[in-house]
Amino acid sequence: MNQQKKSTFVTALAWIFICLAGFTAFISILQNIMIWTLFPVEEMNKAFKGSSEPMPFFVEFMFSNIRFIVLGIFVV
């Protein structure tokens, strides 16, 4: 039976993307650990409440839910 030679380029490209996906997952895990352990959400909320100018709704929403947004990025 004649078997065609498999493309080295496609195999190398696949391994590059597999490695990039693994590295991306690793970095995302580290970001979640950092956000959930080092990010002072309570202090940020106090600073927002004491500011003289009101923030736009979207910015306030992002900062008040930053932990869940980063977790959602990791899960998706």
Number of C-alpha atoms within 10 A of each C-alpha: 3 4 5 6 6 8 8 9 9 10 10 11 11 12 12 12 11 12 12 12 12 12 12 13 14 11 13 17 15 11 15 19 14 12 16 15 10 9 13 10 16 10 9 13 13 10 10 16 11 10 9 7 8 10 12 8 8 9 10 14 12 12 14 16 12 16 18 14 15 16 17 11 10 15 10 5
